[in-house]
Amino acid sequence: MWQRVHFTPFGDDAIAPTVEVWQADLDLNLSQIAGLEGLLSAEERQRAARFRRESDRLHFTAARAILRQILASYVGVAPQGLEFAYTPQGKPGLITGNSQGEIQFNLSHSYGKALYAIALNRRVGIDLEKIRPLDGLTLAKRFFCEAEYSQLYNYPKSAQNRAFFQLWTAKEALLKATGTGLMGLKDVEILPQNYGQLFRAKIVGYSPQDWYLKTWEIDNWAAAIAVETLNK
């Protein structure tokens, strides 16, 4: 149901051992979903019930239950016994078995596939998007910085769609790691040369911070992870 993702190690040898990524398929049968529902808290079940589309409800249920199973394997607590706290921006943090906050995590799911990032003593963000036809240039004009839009515009038209999703996931992974959320999409500039290396992120309202960005593809999904380097 879920498995480790093995990809090229991070360029910084100090980062690689402290971060693990897990992948899960959320398109489960109803019997499997029924077994997972019992792992959720009352609040999570209420959130699931608010989804209008059945597929969204099932994917949310599976994603949250699998998150609990993965985190439980790190802290040695039953999945249904885990408790979470949320920042004012909505970023979740693990309370149970994590009194010092050493275990950081983030998750993302899109069209039935999910990714989970678990990090030790480092902030982490992960994003996943199904690559699909859309007007990426129009969205980039609205949500991206001018330099990002210009680079995307100069890509061959045949490559613009994939390039858009690669950049979108990189930006969202970084913003999820900082906890700022999508409202900050124009507050940080990321260019393709920043992928796969240390990146000095200057986000409006935050002190400059070094991050490591990595982008990759899983089948026809774009994925990105941002990991704090602890360099000031």
TORMIPA-876260 format. One record per residue: residue number from 1; x, y, z of N, C-alpha, C, O in turn. Coordinates in steps of 0.1 Angstrom, whole numbers, plus 5000, padded with zeros to 4 digits. Each point is the difference from the previous one (the first is absolute). Example, Ala and Ser with C-alpha at 12.3 -4.5 7.8 and 13.67 -1.06 7.14 Angstrom:
TORMIPA-876260
[node 1 [5132 4943 5078] [4991 5012 5000] [5009 5012 5000] [5010 5000 5007]]
[node 2 [4986 5011 4986] [5009 5011 5000] [4992 5011 5008] [5005 5011 5001]]
***
This chain:
TORMIPA-876260
[node 1 [5008 4988 5000] [4992 5012 5000] [5009 5013 5000] [4996 5009 4993]]
[node 2 [5015 4990 5014] [5009 5011 5000] [5014 4995 5001] [5003 4989 5006]]
[node 3 [5007 5018 4987] [5013 4995 4999] [5010 5012 5000] [4996 5011 4996]]
[node 4 [5017 4986 5007] [5010 5010 4999] [5003 5004 4986] [4999 4992 4991]]
[node 5 [5004 5021 5007] [5004 5005 4987] [5015 5000 5000] [5006 5007 5008]]
[node 6 [5000 4987 4983] [5015 5000 4999] [5004 5008 4988] [4997 4997 4988]]
[node 7 [5009 5015 5014] [5004 5008 4989] [5015 5005 5003] [5005 4997 5011]]
[node 8 [5000 5010 4980] [5014 5005 5001] [5002 5007 5013] [4992 5009 5003]]
[node 9 [5018 4988 5005] [5002 5007 5013] [5002 5015 4998] [5004 5005 4989]]
[node 10 [4993 5002 5022] [5002 5014 5000] [5015 5003 4998] [5008 4992 5004]]
[node 11 [4995 5020 4990] [5014 5004 4999] [5007 5002 5013] [5012 4998 5000]]
[node 12 [4981 5006 5010] [5005 5002 5013] [5000 4987 5008] [4989 4996 5004]]
[node 13 [5022 4998 4999] [5000 4987 5007] [4995 5001 5014] [4996 4990 5005]]
[node 14 [5003 5022 5000] [4995 5002 5014] [4985 4999 5000] [4993 4997 5010]]
[node 15 [5001 5005 4978] [4985 5001 4999] [4994 4986 4998] [4990 4996 5006]]
[node 16 [5016 4997 4984] [4995 4987 4995] [4995 4990 5011] [4989 4995 4999]]
[node 17 [5019 5003 5012] [4996 4990 5010] [4989 5005 5008] [4994 4992 5008]]
[node 18 [5002 5020 4992] [4990 5006 5009] [4987 5002 4994] [4990 5005 5006]]
[node 19 [5008 4990 4981] [4988 5002 4993] [4996 4987 4993] [5008 4994 4993]]
[node 20 [4979 5002 5008] [4995 4989 4993] [4987 5004 4993] [4992 5008 5006]]
[node 21 [5005 4986 4983] [4988 5003 4992] [4993 4987 4997] [5006 4990 4997]]
[node 22 [4981 5010 5005] [4991 4988 4998] [4990 5004 4990] [4995 5011 4999]]
[node 23 [5001 4978 4993] [4990 5002 4990] [4989 4990 5002] [5002 4989 5005]]
[node 24 [4985 5016 4993] [4989 4991 5002] [4990 5002 4989] [4998 5010 4994]]
[node 25 [4995 4979 5003] [4989 5000 4990] [4987 5001 5008] [4997 4992 5009]]
[node 26 [4995 5019 4988] [4988 5002 5008] [4987 4994 4993] [4990 5001 5006]]
[node 27 [5012 4994 4983] [4988 4994 4993] [4998 4985 5005] [5004 4991 4994]]
[node 28 [4990 5009 5018] [4998 4987 5007] [4985 4996 4999] [4992 5008 4997]]
[node 29 [5006 4979 5005] [4986 4995 5000] [4993 5004 5013] [5006 5004 5010]]
[node 30 [4981 4995 4990] [4992 5004 5011] [5003 4992 5013] [4999 5006 5011]]
[node 31 [5004 4982 4987] [5004 4992 5012] [5013 5005 5006] [5001 5001 5013]]
[node 32 [5008 5003 4979] [5013 5006 5006] [4997 5013 5006] [5006 5003 5011]]
[node 33 [4986 5005 4983] [4997 5013 5006] [4993 4999 5013] [5003 5007 5010]]
[node 34 [4988 4983 4991] [4992 4997 5013] [5010 4997 5011] [4998 5004 5011]]
[node 35 [5013 4988 4985] [5009 4996 5010] [5009 5012 5005] [5005 5001 5011]]
[node 36 [4997 5009 4980] [5008 5012 5003] [4992 5010 5008] [5006 5008 5008]]
[node 37 [4981 4993 4990] [4992 5010 5007] [5001 5000 5015] [5000 5010 5007]]
[node 38 [5002 4978 4998] [5001 4998 5015] [5013 5006 5005] [5001 5002 5013]]
[node 39 [5008 5002 4979] [5013 5006 5005] [4998 5015 5001] [5009 5006 5007]]
[node 40 [4981 5000 4988] [4999 5014 5000] [4993 5005 5013] [4993 4993 5007]]
[node 41 [5010 5020 4996] [4994 5006 5011] [4986 5005 4996] [4996 4999 4989]]
[node 42 [4996 5004 5021] [4987 5005 4997] [5000 5013 4992] [4992 5001 4991]]
[node 43 [5018 5007 5011] [5001 5013 4992] [5004 4996 4986] [4994 5007 4990]]
[node 44 [5014 4984 5007] [5004 4996 4987] [4988 4993 4993] [4998 5003 4988]]
[node 45 [4994 4989 5019] [4988 4995 4993] [4990 5010 4997] [4993 4999 4989]]
[node 46 [5006 5012 5019] [4991 5011 4997] [5005 5007 4987] [4992 5004 4992]]
[node 47 [5021 4998 5007] [5006 5007 4989] [4997 4992 4987] [4996 5005 4990]]
[node 48 [5006 4981 5011] [4997 4992 4989] [4986 5001 4995] [4997 5000 4988]]
[node 49 [4994 5000 5022] [4985 5001 4997] [4996 5012 4992] [4990 5001 4994]]
[node 50 [5018 5010 5007] [4997 5013 4994] [5003 5000 4985] [4995 5009 4993]]
[node 51 [5012 4981 5002] [5003 5000 4986] [4988 4997 4992] [4993 4990 5004]]
[node 52 [5004 5017 4985] [4989 4998 4992] [5001 4987 4991] [4991 4993 4998]]
[node 53 [5021 5006 4997] [5003 4989 4991] [5005 4988 5007] [5008 5001 5009]]
[node 54 [4986 4987 4988] [5003 4988 5007] [5015 4997 4999] [5007 4995 5009]]
[node 55 [4999 5007 4979] [5014 4997 4997] [5009 5008 5009] [5010 4995 5005]]
[node 56 [4986 5018 4997] [5008 5009 5009] [4999 4995 5014] [5010 5000 5008]]
[node 57 [4979 4996 4997] [4998 4995 5013] [5009 4987 5003] [5006 4999 5010]]
[node 58 [4993 4992 4980] [5008 4988 5001] [5015 5002 5000] [5007 4994 5007]]
[node 59 [4997 5015 4984] [5014 5004 4999] [5005 5006 5013] [5011 4997 5005]]
[node 60 [4981 5012 5001] [5004 5007 5012] [5001 4990 5011] [5010 5000 5008]]
[node 61 [4980 4991 4993] [5000 4990 5011] [5013 4991 4999] [5007 4997 5010]]
[node 62 [4996 4998 4978] [5012 4992 4998] [5013 5007 5003] [5008 4995 5006]]
[node 63 [4992 5018 4989] [5013 5008 5002] [5003 5002 5015] [5011 4999 5004]]
[node 64 [4978 5005 5003] [5002 5003 5015] [5003 4987 5007] [5009 5000 5009]]
[node 65 [4984 4989 4988] [5003 4987 5007] [5014 4995 4998] [5007 4995 5009]]
[node 66 [4997 5006 4978] [5014 4996 4997] [5010 5008 5007] [5011 4996 5004]]
[node 67 [4987 5018 4996] [5009 5008 5008] [5001 4996 5014] [5011 4999 5005]]
[node 68 [4978 4997 5001] [5001 4995 5014] [5008 4987 5001] [5007 4999 5009]]
[node 69 [4991 4992 4981] [5008 4988 5001] [5015 5003 4998] [5008 4994 5007]]
[node 70 [4995 5015 4984] [5014 5003 4998] [5006 5006 5012] [5011 4996 5005]]
[node 71 [4983 5014 5001] [5005 5007 5012] [5001 4990 5012] [5009 5001 5008]]
[node 72 [4981 4991 4993] [5000 4990 5011] [5012 4991 4999] [5005 4996 5011]]
[node 73 [5000 5001 4977] [5012 4992 4999] [5013 5007 5005] [5009 4993 5003]]
[node 74 [4990 5020 4998] [5012 5007 5005] [4999 5002 5015] [5011 5000 5006]]
[node 75 [4978 5002 5000] [4999 5003 5014] [4995 4988 5009] [5000 5001 5012]]
[node 76 [4996 4988 4981] [4997 4988 5008] [4987 5002 5007] [4998 4994 5011]]
[node 77 [4992 5013 4984] [4987 5002 5006] [4990 4995 4990] [5002 5002 4987]]
[node 78 [4986 4993 5017] [4990 4995 4991] [4995 5012 4992] [4999 5011 5005]]
[node 79 [4999 4986 4982] [4995 5011 4991] [4989 5009 5005] [5000 5012 4999]]
[node 80 [4990 4981 5007] [4988 5007 5004] [5003 5008 5013] [4991 5008 5004]]
[node 81 [5020 4990 5002] [5004 5007 5012] [5007 5013 4998] [5003 5007 5010]]
[node 82 [5001 4996 4978] [5008 5012 4997] [4991 5012 5001] [4988 5000 4996]]
[node 83 [5018 5011 5009] [4993 5013 5001] [5009 5010 4992] [5012 5000 5000]]
[node 84 [4980 5010 4994] [5007 5010 4992] [4996 5014 5005] [4990 5002 5006]]
[node 85 [5019 5008 4992] [4997 5014 5002] [5002 5007 4987] [5007 4995 4991]]
[node 86 [4987 5016 5008] [5000 5008 4987] [5004 5014 5003] [4996 5007 5009]]
[node 87 [5013 4998 4981] [5004 5014 5001] [4988 5009 4996] [4990 4995 4994]]
[node 88 [5010 5018 5008] [4990 5009 4995] [4998 4999 4985] [4989 5003 4995]]
[node 89 [5021 4993 4998] [4999 4999 4985] [4995 4986 4996] [4998 4997 4988]]
[node 90 [5000 4994 5022] [4995 4987 4997] [5010 4989 4998] [4996 4988 4997]]
[node 91 [5017 5014 5005] [5010 4990 4999] [4999 4990 5012] [5001 5005 5011]]
[node 92 [4998 4982 4987] [4999 4991 5011] [5013 4996 5006] [5011 5000 4993]]
[node 93 [4989 4997 5019] [5012 4996 5007] [4997 4988 5009] [4988 5000 5006]]
[node 94 [5021 4991 4996] [4997 4988 5009] [5003 5003 5014] [5010 5006 5004]]
[node 95 [4980 4991 5005] [5002 5002 5014] [5005 4987 5007] [5009 4999 5007]]
[node 96 [4983 4990 4990] [5003 4987 5007] [5014 4995 4997] [5003 4998 4989]]
[node 97 [5004 4999 5022] [5013 4994 4998] [5010 5009 4994] [5010 4995 4995]]
[node 98 [4988 5018 5005] [5008 5009 4993] [5001 5013 5008] [4998 5011 4995]]
[node 99 [5005 4988 5018] [4999 5011 5009] [5010 5011 4996] [4998 5012 5003]]
[node 100 [5013 4984 4991] [5011 5010 4997] [4997 5005 4985] [5008 5009 4996]]
[node 101 [4982 4986 4998] [4998 5005 4986] [5010 4995 4990] [5002 5007 4989]]
[node 102 [5006 4983 5014] [5010 4996 4991] [4996 4993 4987] [5006 5001 4990]]
[node 103 [4982 4994 5010] [4994 4994 4988] [4991 5010 4993] [4990 5004 5005]]
[node 104 [5015 5000 4983] [4992 5009 4992] [4994 4992 4988] [5007 4991 4995]]
[node 105 [4982 5013 5000] [4994 4992 4989] [4992 5009 4991] [4996 5011 5004]]
[node 106 [5001 4985 4985] [4991 5007 4990] [4995 4989 4991] [5006 4990 4997]]
[node 107 [4982 5013 4997] [4994 4991 4991] [4993 5007 4988] [4996 5012 5002]]
[node 108 [5002 4982 4987] [4993 5005 4989] [4994 4989 4992] [5006 4989 4999]]
[node 109 [4982 5013 4996] [4994 4990 4991] [4992 5007 4989] [4995 5011 5001]]
[node 110 [5005 4981 4988] [4994 5005 4987] [4996 4989 4992] [5008 4991 4996]]
[node 111 [4979 5009 5000] [4994 4990 4991] [5004 4986 5004] [5004 4992 4992]]
[node 112 [4994 5004 5021] [5002 4987 5004] [5014 4995 5004] [5002 4988 5003]]
[node 113 [5007 5021 4997] [5014 4997 5004] [5004 5009 5011] [4996 5012 5000]]
[node 114 [5012 4983 5009] [5004 5009 5012] [5015 4998 5002] [5006 4990 4998]]
[node 115 [5000 5021 5007] [5014 5000 5005] [5001 5005 5014] [4992 5009 5004]]
[node 116 [5017 4985 5004] [5001 5004 5014] [5015 5002 5002] [5009 4992 4997]]
[node 117 [4995 5020 5009] [5014 5003 5004] [5001 5000 5015] [4993 5006 5007]]
[node 118 [5017 4986 4998] [5003 5000 5014] [5014 5004 5002] [5009 4995 4994]]
[node 119 [4993 5015 5015] [5013 5006 5002] [5004 5000 5014] [4991 5002 5009]]
[node 120 [5021 4998 4995] [5005 5000 5013] [5007 5014 5003] [5010 5003 4994]]
[node 121 [4983 5004 5015] [5006 5013 5004] [5001 5010 4989] [5009 5009 5000]]
[node 122 [4984 4990 4989] [5000 5009 4989] [4986 5002 4995] [4992 4991 4999]]
[node 123 [5005 5022 4998] [4987 5002 4993] [5000 4994 4986] [5010 5000 4994]]
[node 124 [4979 4995 5002] [4999 4994 4987] [4986 5003 4994] [4990 5001 5007]]
[node 125 [5010 5000 4980] [4988 5001 4992] [5000 4992 4988] [5011 4998 4994]]
[node 126 [4978 4996 5002] [4999 4992 4988] [4988 5003 4992] [4990 5003 5006]]
[node 127 [5011 4996 4981] [4988 5003 4992] [5000 4990 4988] [5010 4996 4995]]
[node 128 [4977 5001 5001] [4998 4990 4989] [4988 5005 4992] [4990 5004 5005]]
[node 129 [5012 4996 4982] [4989 5005 4991] [5000 4991 4988] [5010 4997 4993]]
[node 130 [4978 4998 5003] [4998 4993 4987] [5003 5009 4989] [4994 5011 4999]]
[node 131 [5015 4985 4992] [5002 5008 4988] [4989 4999 4990] [4997 4989 4995]]
[node 132 [4996 5021 5002] [4988 5000 4992] [4999 5013 4992] [5006 5010 5003]]
[node 133 [4986 4990 4986] [4999 5011 4992] [4994 5012 5007] [4989 4998 5006]]
[node 134 [5017 5014 4993] [4994 5012 5006] [5008 5012 4994] [5010 4998 4994]]
[node 135 [4984 5014 5008] [5007 5012 4995] [5010 5005 5011] [4997 5009 5008]]
[node 136 [5015 4984 4991] [5010 5003 5010] [5005 5015 5000] [5003 5006 5010]]
[node 137 [4998 4999 4978] [5005 5014 4999] [4990 5010 5006] [5005 5009 5007]]
[node 138 [4982 4989 4992] [4991 5009 5006] [5001 4999 5016] [5000 5010 5007]]
[node 139 [5001 4978 4998] [5002 4998 5014] [5013 5006 5005] [5000 5006 5011]]
[node 140 [5010 4992 4981] [5013 5005 5004] [5000 5015 5000] [5006 5006 5009]]
[node 141 [4987 5000 4982] [4999 5015 5000] [4993 5005 5012] [5004 5011 5005]]
[node 142 [4987 4981 5001] [4993 5004 5012] [5007 4997 5012] [5000 5008 5010]]
[node 143 [5007 4981 4991] [5005 4995 5013] [5016 5000 5001] [5005 4999 5011]]
[node 144 [5002 5002 4978] [5014 4999 5000] [5007 5014 5000] [4994 5010 4996]]
[node 145 [5019 4990 5008] [5007 5012 4998] [5003 5003 4986] [4999 4991 4991]]
[node 146 [5005 5021 5006] [5003 5004 4986] [5010 4992 4993] [4999 4996 4989]]
[node 147 [5012 5002 5018] [5011 4992 4995] [4996 4985 4997] [5004 4994 4990]]
[node 148 [4988 5001 5019] [4995 4986 4998] [4991 4999 4988] [5001 4991 4992]]
[node 149 [4990 5019 5007] [4991 5000 4988] [5008 5001 4987] [4997 4994 4990]]
[node 150 [5013 5015 5010] [5008 5002 4988] [5008 4987 4996] [5000 4997 4988]]
[node 151 [5005 4996 5021] [5007 4988 4997] [4990 4989 4995] [5003 4993 4990]]
[node 152 [4985 5007 5016] [4990 4990 4995] [4996 5004 4986] [4998 4991 4992]]
[node 153 [5000 5022 5006] [4996 5004 4986] [5009 4997 4990] [4997 4997 4988]]
[node 154 [5016 5002 5015] [5011 4998 4990] [5002 4985 4998] [5008 4996 4991]]
[node 155 [4985 4995 5016] [5001 4986 4997] [4993 4997 4987] [4991 5007 4997]]
[node 156 [5014 4983 4996] [4992 4995 4988] [4985 4997 5005] [4999 4995 5011]]
[node 157 [4992 5008 4981] [4986 4997 5004] [4998 4986 5004] [4992 4997 5009]]
[node 158 [5015 4993 4984] [4998 4986 5004] [5005 4997 5014] [4996 4990 5005]]
[node 159 [5012 5019 5001] [5006 4997 5013] [4994 5009 5011] [5003 4998 5011]]
[node 160 [4989 5012 4985] [4995 5009 5010] [4992 4994 5011] [5000 5003 5011]]
[node 161 [4991 4987 4985] [4991 4994 5009] [5008 4993 5012] [4997 5002 5011]]
[node 162 [5012 4990 4985] [5008 4992 5010] [5009 5010 5008] [5001 4998 5012]]
[node 163 [5004 5012 4982] [5008 5010 5007] [4992 5008 5010] [5004 5003 5011]]
[node 164 [4983 5000 4985] [4991 5007 5010] [4998 4991 5012] [5001 5005 5011]]
[node 165 [4996 4982 4988] [4997 4992 5011] [5013 4998 5009] [4999 4999 5012]]
[node 166 [5012 5000 4981] [5013 4999 5008] [5002 5012 5009] [5004 4999 5011]]
[node 167 [4994 5013 4983] [5002 5012 5008] [4989 5002 5010] [5003 5004 5012]]
[node 168 [4985 4993 4985] [4989 5001 5009] [5002 4991 5013] [4999 5005 5011]]
[node 169 [5005 4983 4987] [5003 4991 5011] [5012 5004 5008] [5000 4999 5012]]
[node 170 [5010 5006 4981] [5012 5005 5008] [4996 5012 5009] [5004 5000 5011]]
[node 171 [4988 5009 4984] [4996 5012 5007] [4991 4996 5012] [5002 5004 5011]]
[node 172 [4989 4987 4986] [4990 4996 5011] [5007 4992 5010] [4997 5001 5012]]
[node 173 [5013 4990 4985] [5007 4992 5009] [5008 5009 5010] [5000 4998 5012]]
[node 174 [5006 5013 4983] [5008 5009 5008] [4990 5008 5009] [5003 5001 5012]]
[node 175 [4986 5003 4983] [4991 5008 5008] [4993 4991 5011] [4997 5005 5011]]
[node 176 [5001 4983 4985] [4994 4991 5010] [5010 4997 5011] [4996 4999 5012]]
[node 177 [5017 5000 4985] [5010 4998 5010] [5001 5012 5010] [5001 4998 5012]]
[node 178 [4998 5014 4983] [5000 5012 5008] [4987 5002 5008] [5000 5007 5010]]
[node 179 [4989 4987 4984] [4987 5002 5007] [4993 5012 4995] [4990 5004 5006]]
[node 180 [5015 5003 4983] [4994 5012 4996] [4988 4997 4991] [4990 5008 4999]]
[node 181 [5009 4980 4994] [4989 4997 4992] [5000 5007 4986] [5009 5007 4997]]
[node 182 [4981 4990 4995] [5000 5004 4986] [4998 5016 4999] [5003 5005 4990]]
[node 183 [4993 5001 5021] [4999 5015 4999] [5013 5006 4997] [5001 5012 4996]]
[node 184 [5010 4981 5007] [5014 5006 4998] [5006 4996 4986] [5012 5001 4999]]
[node 185 [4980 4994 4991] [5006 4996 4988] [5009 5010 4993] [5010 4997 4994]]
[node 186 [4986 5016 5007] [5007 5011 4993] [5011 5005 5010] [5007 5009 4996]]
[node 187 [4994 4986 5016] [5009 5006 5010] [5014 4993 4999] [5009 5004 5007]]
[node 188 [4992 4985 4985] [5013 4994 4998] [5002 4996 4986] [4991 4996 4993]]
[node 189 [5021 5006 5002] [5004 4998 4986] [5009 4987 4999] [5010 4999 5007]]
[node 190 [4985 4992 4985] [5008 4988 4997] [5002 4998 4985] [4990 5001 4993]]
[node 191 [5022 4997 5003] [5003 4998 4986] [5006 4986 4998] [5005 4994 5010]]
[node 192 [4994 5000 4978] [5004 4986 4998] [5014 4997 5005] [5003 4989 5004]]
[node 193 [5006 5021 4995] [5014 4998 5005] [5000 4997 5015] [5011 4996 5005]]
[node 194 [4978 5007 5002] [5000 4998 5014] [4997 4985 5004] [5002 4996 5011]]
[node 195 [4993 4997 4979] [4996 4986 5003] [5013 4992 5003] [5010 5001 4994]]
[node 196 [4989 4990 5016] [5011 4990 5002] [5012 5007 5007] [5011 4994 4999]]
[node 197 [4987 5017 5008] [5012 5006 5006] [4995 5009 5012] [4988 5002 5002]]
[node 198 [5021 5003 5005] [4997 5009 5011] [4994 5013 4994] [5005 5005 4990]]
[node 199 [4985 5000 5017] [4993 5011 4995] [4997 5010 5011] [4994 4997 5010]]
[node 200 [5011 5015 4988] [4998 5011 5010] [4986 5006 4998] [4999 5009 4992]]
[node 201 [4992 4987 5016] [4986 5005 4999] [4998 5012 5007] [5003 5001 5012]]
[node 202 [4992 5010 4982] [4997 5012 5006] [4985 5002 4999] [4995 5004 4989]]
[node 203 [4998 4993 5021] [4985 5001 5000] [4996 5012 5008] [5005 5002 5011]]
[node 204 [4986 5006 4983] [4995 5012 5007] [4995 4996 5014] [4992 4992 5002]]
[node 205 [5014 5016 5008] [4995 4998 5014] [5009 4989 5007] [4997 4998 5012]]
[node 206 [5012 4996 4981] [5009 4990 5007] [5014 5003 4998] [5004 5006 4990]]
[node 207 [5005 4989 5019] [5014 5002 4999] [5005 4991 4988] [4995 4989 4998]]
[node 208 [5015 5015 4995] [5006 4992 4990] [5004 4986 5005] [5005 4999 5011]]
[node 209 [4993 4991 4982] [5002 4986 5005] [5004 4991 4988] [4995 5001 4989]]
[node 210 [5015 4990 5014] [5005 4991 4989] [4991 4988 5000] [4996 4994 5011]]
[node 211 [5000 5002 4977] [4991 4988 4998] [5006 4991 4989] [5008 5005 4992]]
[node 212 [4989 4983 5009] [5004 4991 4989] [4987 4996 4993] [4991 4995 5006]]
[node 213 [5009 5007 4980] [4989 4997 4992] [5003 4989 4991] [5011 4999 4994]]
[node 214 [4979 4992 5005] [5002 4989 4990] [4986 4998 4993] [4990 5000 5006]]
[node 215 [5011 4998 4981] [4988 4997 4992] [5002 4987 4993] [5011 4997 4996]]
[node 216 [4978 4996 5002] [5001 4988 4992] [4986 4996 4995] [4990 5007 5003]]
[node 217 [5008 4983 4989] [4987 4995 4995] [4998 4986 5004] [5009 4992 5000]]
[node 218 [4978 5005 5003] [4996 4987 5003] [4989 4997 4990] [4989 5005 5001]]
[node 219 [5014 4986 4989] [4990 4997 4989] [4997 5014 4994] [5009 5006 4994]]
[node 220 [4979 4998 5007] [4996 5013 4994] [4996 5010 5011] [4991 5009 4998]]
[node 221 [5016 4991 5013] [4998 5009 5011] [5013 5008 5002] [5011 4994 4999]]
[node 222 [4988 5019 5003] [5012 5008 5004] [5001 5000 5015] [4990 5002 5007]]
[node 223 [5022 4997 4998] [5002 5000 5015] [5012 5009 5003] [5009 5002 4992]]
[node 224 [4990 5003 5020] [5011 5009 5005] [5001 4999 5015] [4990 4998 5007]]
[node 225 [5022 5003 4998] [5002 5000 5015] [5010 5012 5003] [5009 5003 4993]]
[node 226 [4988 5004 5018] [5008 5010 5006] [5004 4996 5014] [4992 4997 5008]]
[node 227 [5021 5004 4995] [5006 4995 5013] [5008 5011 5005] [5009 5006 4993]]
[node 228 [4989 4998 5020] [5008 5010 5007] [5014 4995 5001] [5002 4988 5004]]
[node 229 [5008 5020 4994] [5014 4996 5001] [5006 5004 5014] [5011 4995 5003]]
[node 230 [4983 5013 5004] [5004 5005 5013] [5012 5010 4999] [5005 5005 5010]]
[node 231 [4998 4999 4977] [5010 5011 4998] [4993 5013 5001] [4990 5002 4994]]
[node 232 [5016 5007 5014] [4994 5014 5001] [5007 5009 4991] [4997 5012 5000]]
***
